[in-house]
Amino acid sequence: MEKELTILTTEQAAKYLVMSEYSLRELCRKKMIPHARIGTSHYRFTLESLNQWLREQEEANYVR
């Protein structure tokens, strides 16, 4: 059985990541965070991808 994905809007994802929507859109434009683009100006994010991205950011900060 396939796991159901939790999809977030830009507003929801920004709140989850505790950052501004502007900063989140900038990360999307620079292709620095996983996202799906809907149309020309809407982004969607999966909770699972955001959690993985956060783990990767934490690990990158502690590489010696």
C-alpha positions in Angstrom: 0.0 0.0 0.0 1.4 3.4 -1.0 1.9 6.0 1.7 -0.2 9.2 1.3 1.9 12.3 0.9 1.3 15.5 3.0 1.3 18.4 0.6 1.9 22.0 1.8 1.4 25.3 0.2 4.2 28.0 0.2 2.5 29.6 3.2 2.2 26.4 5.2 5.8 25.3 4.3 7.2 28.7 5.3 5.5 28.5 8.7 6.7 24.9 9.2 10.3 25.9 8.4 10.0 29.1 10.4 11.0 31.4 7.5 9.4 34.0 5.4 7.5 33.1 2.2 9.8 35.3 0.3 12.9 33.4 1.5 11.2 30.1 0.7 10.4 31.3 -2.8 14.0 32.4 -3.3 15.2 28.9 -2.3 12.8 27.5 -4.9 14.0 29.9 -7.6 17.6 28.9 -6.8 16.6 25.2 -6.8 18.0 24.8 -3.3 14.9 23.1 -1.7 12.7 20.3 -3.0 9.4 21.5 -4.5 6.9 21.1 -7.3 6.0 24.1 -9.4 2.3 24.5 -10.2 1.7 26.9 -13.1 3.9 29.9 -13.2 3.9 31.1 -9.6 2.7 28.5 -7.2 4.9 26.0 -5.4 3.9 22.8 -3.4 6.1 20.9 -1.0 5.8 17.5 0.6 6.3 17.3 4.3 8.6 14.3 3.8 10.9 16.2 1.4 11.1 19.1 3.7 12.0 16.9 6.7 14.7 15.2 4.6 16.0 18.7 3.4 16.2 19.8 7.1 18.2 16.7 8.0 20.6 17.4 5.2 21.0 21.0 6.2 21.8 20.0 9.8 24.3 17.4 8.6 26.0 19.9 6.3 26.5 22.3 9.3 28.3 19.6 11.3 30.6 18.1 8.7 34.2 18.3 9.9 
